[in-house]
Every structure is written in C-alpha cells, then in structure tokens.
Amino acid sequence: MSTEDFRENLSFDHQYSLKYGLEQTGLERGFILHYSSRKLHMEALDIFSYFNILSSLLEAFEASNYNQPPRYGSFAPVRENSVCEWYIDGQSYFEAVYEHLKQAKFEVFITDWWLSPELHLVRPVSMKKNEETRINNILRKLAERNVKIYIIVYREQQIALENDSAHTKQILQGLHPNVKVLRHPNRQFFLWSHHEKILVIDQKYGFLGGLDLCYGRMDNVNHHLFDPNYMEKKSDEEIFFPGIDYTNSRIKDFFQVREYENCRIKKDEVPRMPWHDIAVRVEGDPVVDLCRHFIQYWNFAKYDLDPAMKAQNMLLAKGPANFKTEDRFDAYFTNIKERQDGNDIIEIEEENFIENFEEDKENNAEEILQKLLASPLKKTRKTKNEKGFLEFFS
C-alpha cells in the first residue's frame, strides 16, 4: 500500500481496547478502538463489513506479540535467541555504525537527542582522510542510491541548549529529496526532552544505547585528555578530535555549533573532557520492536506537527529487506493469498521489489513476478499505476 493512500497507522499494544455495537458505541455498526496514543471511531458500511472487520480485529490482536503488558513496563516483549554486540565508548560504536550504514539498500531510521551532520564516524581525520565518514557525506551517498532516510531530532529549548536542530534539519534535508527530517516537539516542555538514540538499517540491523551521533561523544578506552595526534605534531593536519569535537563542557559548553571547524578551547593547554558510554547492535526480533517504535514515533510526530496533513511520508512496517530468495517470494505470495478473498488491491513497489533481487544470480525479479501471476489465485492480473506500483487484482 502506498503511504500516500492511508490516513492513520495504529499498532496493537497492551493498552489497546475495542468497543463495538450499539450498546458500546451508540452505532449499530460502530467501533471504538483505543490505543496508547490514539482513539479511533469507525462505522462499517454494511453488516457484512461490520462482522468482517470485527473478526479480523479480534484475530489479529490475539496473534499479536504486543497484547500483554511487557516485563518491567518495557515497550516490547522479551526476545529470545537474538544477536547482540556491545560497544564500549564511541570509537568502536561509530565505526560499526559507519560500516553498516554504507551497506544500506532500502531504508534508514535515525532518532537522536542531538545529531551533528558534520561529525566524522571514523578517526583520525584530515582533509584527505576519512572525509567520506562524515554523516552528511554518508547520507548523501545513500540518498543518491535511492535509500530512503527518516530522521527525528529533538527540537531543543534554545534558551538552555545549543544543539541547533534547525541546522541539522537544514543540512540533512537539503542533501537530497530522499532525506526527511522532523524536529519534534514544536512546543516546549519544562525538564523534558526526547532522549532516544536509535538507528535502524533496512529494518534488519538496529543500533541503540547512550551515544548520540554528535560532537563530544567520540572516545575510546584510552580516554585521552589531549589529542595525541595534535600534541605530537602541534598541527591540525591529521587529528583525532577535529574542530569543535575537542571539547570540555566544564570549561566551555557547546555554542554556535554551525561553526564546527573552530575549537573553543586551547588544545595544548586545556584538557578535553572524556566521554564514557555504551551502545549495542541487535539483529532479529528486537529490530522489529525498534522499527515498530520508530514508526509509531514518526507517524505520531508527523500528526502532532501538522494535524491537518494528508498523511505524506507516513511509515509502514515492511519487515527485513534482505531475505533469502525463496523467503522473499513466499512473503509476497503469502501476502496475496491472505488478502485476495477481500478483493483488495495488493500493491508491490516495483522499484524496491526489483532492487530486492538485483544481486540474486539464480532468479530474476521479472521471473518472480511471473510466478506470482501464475499462482493458484484465479483471475489475477497485473497493472502498473501512475505511482509506479504493481497492482494485483483478484
């Protein structure tokens, strides 16, 4: 389904409740769906649609992993047999983020308290070394390869913080139309902020923890008080902490962060303040939870920033992008089989579908589509609409 064609995206959670019928809703064919972030009133067009919707909602909620309160009040259930890799301090974490980011094929989700577009993820740096690891340079390359990038940053209280999220949005969203940035919220709250640090690649790899992709977080187990490269050469030719990233907030906090090339303290006299933190990379079911959370966050923020919007750039969960060939075919085929009885239009984004198989030497994407069309579903045909989607009608 095109994200331009739906108005709301609601996900089950343990606070979900359903009321239906005349006694509970005041309408004979009425529904009231209540979620942690939304309440939706609906009325079915006829009695057949009413019972179809009711049975579908009951069945889907029963099968959901989110129909019980998670342990310790978490946002997600316990996940078993998951892949986890821990990172202590920023250097190893940022390098891992870079190595996975540059391999992205479809989609990237990022949310941070502070995101610095000019931050280098690999050190040391110079005019000729590791410039490709700057966040703005990485995301530009990905966007030019048709990777869709969605970013949410905290819109700071300017009277107290110098994050300059306006600069972050201006730089990153100006890179390419495939980069979308939200600053949220658009009103200020006392002693509160979005403080999450999440990055998800292709809905397959998830990074989270205590490290924003911003200045002041790069460090390693040595926790140098001075830049070792600078102290050795007394030159900025090749350094570990370039410009504003050499910082000591106890002496002088960040300000005018757009002027990122200018160090605010004397490197050969004032020690930097080390930064010690941890983060983790996950694969498997925990990534599903991260995607679900980010998508809920993005769609809520879109609506909160502009309640009158027409659902532009809203997100849907698509699942991991890189299945084995047979698994990917089964996923598309199963989707059609499960929905064909309702005479729905089943849409597959042709561009992403083709890319999903572009490295497959044994199967051709067009052949896969022909297999779909030759499936047991009778009276199935394919058209291509003006949005570039393949439509399957049963």
N, C-alpha and C positions, 0 to 999 in steps of 0.2 A: 504494500500500500504506500502511495506517495505521502510524504509528511505534509504536503500541501492540502491533502484531502480530509484530514481529521482535525477535530476541534479540541479534543481532550484525550489524555492518555492517563488512565488510572491503573495503579498496581495494587494487588492484594497486600494487606498487612494485617497484623493481629488486632488492629482496631477496626477492621472492616465489619460492617453490619449491613444487612439487607432487609428492607421492608417492602411488602408488595400487597396488592389487592386493595379493595375499597376501604376496609376497616382500618388498615395501617397507613394508607396514603391519601385517602379521600377520592381516589380514582379507581374504577373497576379494573383497568389495565395499567395501573400505575406502579412505579418502582421508586424507592429512595435508597440510593447507595451512599454509604458514609465511609470515608477513608480518613486517614490521619491528616490529610491535607485538603480534602475536598468533600463536598456533599453534592450529589447529582440526583436530580429529579427527572424521571423519564415516564413517557406513556407510550405503550405499544400501539401500533396502528390498528391491529385486529387481534382477536382472541388466539389465533394460531401463532402469531408472532409473540404474543404475551407468554404462552407456555414454552415456546422455543427459547426465548431469552431467559426465562426463569430456570429452566432445566440446565441451560448452558452455564449460567452463573453459579448454580449450586454445584455442578460437576467440576467446574474449573476451580472453585475455591477449595473443594475437598481435595483436589490433586495438587494444590499449591504448597510449596515449601514454606510459605510465609503465613500460614493460617493459625500458628500458635505463637505465644509470646516467646521471643528468643531468650536464651540464658543470659542472666545478668543485665537484662534490659538492653541488650545489643540491638542493632538494626538488622541483623542477619542470623540465621541458624548456624549451629555448629557444622563445620565441613570436615569430612574425613579424607585421608589419603591425598592431601594437596601438596603441590610443590611450593616450597618456600626457600628463599635465600636471603639471609640477613646481611646488612651493610652497617658497619660502624664508622661513623664520620662521613663527611661529604664526598671526599675524593673517589672512593670506590663506588659510592652510590651514583654520583653524577656520571661517572664513566659507564656504568651499566645502563643508565637511562639513555645515554647517547648511543651506545651500541644497539640497543633495541629500537630506539626511535628511528634511526636511519634505515631500518629494515621495514618500517611500517608500509602497508599496502593499501589500506582502506580508510582507517578512521583513527583519530587520536582524541582522547578526552583529557583535559587538564583542569584541575582546580587548585588554587593556591591562595594563601593569605597575602602573599606578595610574590610577583613574578617579574624578574628583571630581563627584558628582551635581549640585552647585550651581554648577558652572562656567558662565560666560556665554561663548558662542561668538562673539558679535558685541559690539564695543566702540565707543564708551564706553557706560556703563550708569548708570542711575538707578532710582528707584522706579517710574518710568513708561516708561523707555526700555530696550528690548531684554530685558525680563524673559522674553519668550517664547523667547529663545535659550538659556536655561538648560537644561542637559542633562536634568534631571528633568522640566522642563516640556515639552520636545520629545517625550521618550519617552512621557510620559503621553498626549499627544495622539495619537501614533501607535498606542499600545496600544488606546486607545478607538476607533480606526478599524479595529480587528482586525488590525493589523500585529503579527506575532509577533517578539519581540525576545529574542535569546540573547546573554548577556554572560559572559565568563570574565575574572576578575581574579586577579592573583597574591595568594595568601594569605601575607602578609609575616611575617617573624620580628619579633615585637613588641619584642623586646629591642633591636633595631637600627633599626627603621623605624617611622614614624608614619603609614603610608598609611591605616590604619583601613579595611581592605577589608570588615570586618564592617559598618561604617556604610554603605559603598557598597551592599552587598547589601541591608541593611535598608531603605534609602531607595528604591532602584530596584525591588526585587522587591515592595515594598509599594505601588507605583504602580498596578499592575493585574495580573490573572492572566496576561496575555499577555507579561509580562516575566519571564524566567527568568535567574537569576544563579548562577554557580558560583564558589566560591573554591577555588583549587587551587594547591598540593597540601595535603593535610590533615596532612602531616608535614614537618618542617623539614630542609633540606639546607644544609650549610655552603658559603658562597661560590657560591651558585647561585640563580637566580630565573627565572620566566617574564618575558621582557623584550620580548615582541612588542607591536606597536601596529598593529592591523588593524581596519578597519571595512568591511563589505560590505553593500550595499543592494540588495535584490531579486535577489541573485546576478547583478547586472548592472554595478554600479559598485563599484570597490574602492579603498580608501584605505589606504596603509601608509607607514611611514617611521620617523622618530625622535621623533615628538611624541605623547606620551600626552595623553589628554583629561583633563588635571588641572591643578592650580594650579602656577604658576611657569613655564609653557611659553608663555604669551601674550607676543608681542613683534612688532616689525616692523623694517624696515631702519634706522629711526632709533635703535633701542636706547637709549631714554631712560633716564637714570639716576634721574630723578624723574618722577612722574606729571604730565604737562604741564597737564592739566585741574585737578588739585588745586593745583598751585603757582600757577596763575593766579588761582583763586578762594579758595584756602585753605578749601575746603569739599568734603564728600563728596557734594554734590548730584548732580553728574554727573562721573564719573571713569573713567579707563581701566583702572586696576588696583584693583578693589574689595576691601576686607577683606584676607583672608589672601593674596590673589593679588599684593599688593605685598610682595615678599619678598627677602631677601638671605641665602642659606644660609650664607655665610661669616661672617655676624654672628650669626644665629639660625636654625637649621633649623626645618622644619615640626614642629609638635606640636599635639595637641588639634585636629585638623583639622575636627572636628564644629562647632567654634566658628568657622566660616568668615567671619563678619562682622567679626571682631576682627583688626585688623592687629597684627603682633607687633613692628614697629619704627616709629620716628617718621618719618612721611613727609616732613616738611620738614627733617629733619636727616640721615637715613641714606639713602644711595643704594640703589636696588634692584640686584639682580644681573641683567643682561640674559641672554637665552636665545637662542642661535643654533642653528637646526637646519633640516632639510629633510624633505619628505614628497612623495608622489606620488599622483595619482589615475590609475587604469587602467581600461580597458574592453576587452572582447574576451576572448581565451583566457586571459590572465593572471588574470582574475577567476575562471575555472573552477579554476585552481590554488589561489587563495586560499580559495575555497569548500571545495574538497576538503581543504585543510589544516585549516581551521577545523572542519569536520565531523568529521574524524579526531580532532582535539584535543578537541572537545566530547564525543564518544562515549567516548573514552579516559578523560577526566576523570570522566564520569558513572560509568563502571565502576570506576575507581580509587577514587572516593569511597565507592562502595557496591556491592561485588561481588555482593551478593545482590539487587540491584534487578531489577525486571521491565521493563526497557527503556523506562521512562517518559521522555518528552521527548528521546528519541534522534533524531538528524537523518539525513535522506537528501538527497543532491544532487538538485535539481529542474531545474536549468538556469535561464537568464534568464527573468524573469517577463514581460517586455514584448516579445513577438514581434509581427510583423505578423499580421493575422487569418489569412491563408492559411497562414502558417508555423505558427501555433499549432494550427490544425486538423490540418495534416499531422503535427505532432508527436504529438498524441493518437491520430490514426488509425494512424500507423506503429507506435506502441506496442502497439496492439491487434492489428494484423496480425502483428507479430513474436512475440507471445506466445500467440496463440489456439490454435496447434497443441498446446501443452502443457496445454490445458484449464484454464489458470489463471484465477483471478478477477482481472479488471482493474478497479482502483478509481480513481475520479477524485473528488477532494474537491470537491463541488458548489459550496461557498461560494467557494473560490478560483477555480474554473472560471468561475463567473458573474462574479466581480469582474474576471477577466482580459479580459472582453469588455464590461464595463459602459460604457466610453467609445466603443465601436465603434458608429457610427451606421448602418453598412450591414448588419451582421449581428447577430442576436440569439442569445444564448447557448443558449436553448432550441432554436432552429432548428439550431444547430451540433450539439447533442446528437441531434436527429432525423436529421441527416445521418450521424452516427456509427452510429445504429441502422439506417439504411437502407443501410449499407455492404455490400460484397460478402461480408462474413462471414455465413455462414448460421447460422441458429438462434441468433442473438444477441438477447438481451433485456436489459432494464434493470430493476433494482430499487433501492430505497433502504433501506439498512440502518439499524440503530439509531444508528450513529455519524455519520450524515449523509453517507455516501459513496454514490456511484452505483456499482453493481456491474454489470459486463458479463460475461455467461457465454457461452462459445462451446460 
